[in-house]
Amino acid sequence: MKFNMRINPSRKNRILALIILIGLATTGTLMATAPEHDATEIEEKSWPVTTMTLEARSLSPELRLFGRVETPRHAQLTAAVTATVDTLNISEGELVEAGQVLMTLDDADEELRLLQAAANTAEAQASLVTTRREFAVDTQVLQHMHELHQLTLSKRRRLETLQQQNLVAAEQLEDTRALVARQAIQLARQQLRVDNHPQRLAMAEAAVERFRALMEEQELRLSRTVIVAPFRGRISHIDAAPGDRIREGETLLAMYDTNALQVRVTLPRKAIGSIKQALAANVTISAQLNASPVTLRLHQLAAEVSSGRSGVDGLFKVIGSGDALELGKAVAITVVMPPLAGVATIPLQSLYGDDRIYAIFEGRLQGIDVETLGRRTDDQGRVELLIRPHQGELPEEILTTSLPRASTGLRVDVING
């Protein structure tokens, strides 16, 4: 059996096929009549950059640190006597000169004690004069007593001779013998008194010296009713006012020496080694107080490390007058470290990461690994980094423009000038 199938496209299908044919014909015509273009290569982009020349020099890195002003000469002035505050001549924070009268205490009680000490001294001096005069008299008395005793002895011998001849009474001889014994006792006592004169004289002289010392001590106590500045400095606080009754030993005021100020700074641990070497070699490590003309010099390192700290405190002595500094003030300083040889300075933007700079070779970047040794501030106040290459020598020209995608081989165009 034979089947004959016939497909009759609809009107819509015929129109769609016609449209497709027309589109294909139009595309072919456009492609055939289009102008021909020459094939060109895409050019590599070149980044405009600035550069600088490096030079190896001997430079000192700088440390930006914070410290606190202190002094070993902070005096607490106390009362040497018990008295009432009479006058107060200064105020807190005032700068005073050495020897300036700061405060006076009522001196009436001390004046009376001085008069009593002077009287005791005068009495002791009079006693000394009497002791010296007594020696001359005692010596003369001793001589007369010797003569009298010799006369009595002679009389006794005559009476003894007469008594043997029964020419005198026995009672007369006994009385003479008793007189000889009494004279001998008196003579011994007088001799002892003369012999003891050096000791009595020494005691009298010692009494004079003792009372004189007590008088001088009282004069000193009287002078201490006037409180004077022991050195040039600034008054830090006042603890007494006129009318206050002050006991001996109580604090009146405190002051500190402005010429003995120092700044205590905690030094970073990585800098301790080089600082110790510099101090051992008598190399000066100086510092500058930021925003101030005050100059500092490292005097010594602290003897102990404070609890909770890893660094060692450095004591920077203020050079010259410290009148502009307040005790206890927190300050920022710039420490100039010992110089390093063979280093170069670069701007901050020239360092990529922590240890890479880029040199320019034949119009392309070349990465170089470097060691960062610190930073410093130039004469224009710009911060610079101190670097040294890990290997080889410093390149002649390096990149100073900050490129976000800097890498070795990147093409650049130097536009200095």
FENKAHU-V340823 format. One line per field, one symbol per residue. ss: DSSP state (@ for helix, = for strand, . for the rest). psi: psi as a letter, one per 30 degrees, with the letter a starting at -180 (. if undefined). burial: b if it has 24 or more other C-alpha atoms within 12 Angstrom, else e. A space follows every 50 residues. Layout:
ss: ???
psi: ???
burial: ???
This chain:
ss: ..........@@@@@@@@@@@@@@@@@@@@@@@.............===. ===...===============..=====....======......==.... =====..@@@@@@@@@@@@@@@@@@@@@@@@@@@@@@@@@@@@@@@@@@@ @@@@@@@@@@@@@@.....@@@@@@@@@@@@@@@@@@@@@@@@@@.@@@@ @@@@@@@@@@@@@@@@@@@@@@@..===....======......==.... =======@@@=======.@@@@@@@@@@@@.....====.....====== =..........========..........==================@@@ .=...======..==============.....=======.......===. ..........====...
psi: kkkjkkkjkleeeeeeeeeeeeeeeeeeeeeefklkkkklkkkkkkkkll llkkkkljlklkkjlkakklkfijkjklkfljlkkeljgllkfkkllkfk kelklkgeeeeeeeeeeeeeeeeeeeeeeeeeeeeeeeeeeeeeeeeeee eeeeeeeeeeeeefghflleeeeeeeeeeeeeeeeeeeeeeeeeegeeee eeeeeeeeeeeeeeeeeeeeeefffjjlkflkakkelkgllkfkjklkfk kelklljfggllkkkjkkeffeeeeeeeeeghkkjllkkkhkgkklkjel klflklkgkflkkkjjkkkakgffkkkfkklkljkjlkkkkhllklleff kkbfhklkljjhglkjkkklkkfallkafggkklkklkkekalkleklkf kjkfhklkfkkljkhl.
burial: eeeeeeeeeeeeeeeeeeeeeeeeeeeeeeeeeeeeeeeeeeeeeebebb bbebeeeebbbbbbbbbbbbbeebbbbbbbbbbbbeebbbeeebbbeeee ebbbbbbeebeeebeebbeebeebbeebeebbeebeebeeebeebeeebe ebbeebeebbeeeeeeeeeeeebeebbeebeebeeebeebbebbeebeeb beebbeebeebbeebeebbebbbbbbbbbbbbbbbbebbbbeeeebeeee bbbbbbbbbbbbbbbbbeeebeeebbebeeeeebbbbbbeeeebbbbbbb beeeeeeeeeebbbbbbbbeebbebbbeeebbbbbbbbbbeebbbbbbbb bbeeebbbbbeebbbbbbbbbbbbbbbeeeeeebbbbbbeeeebbebbbb beeeebbeebbbebeee
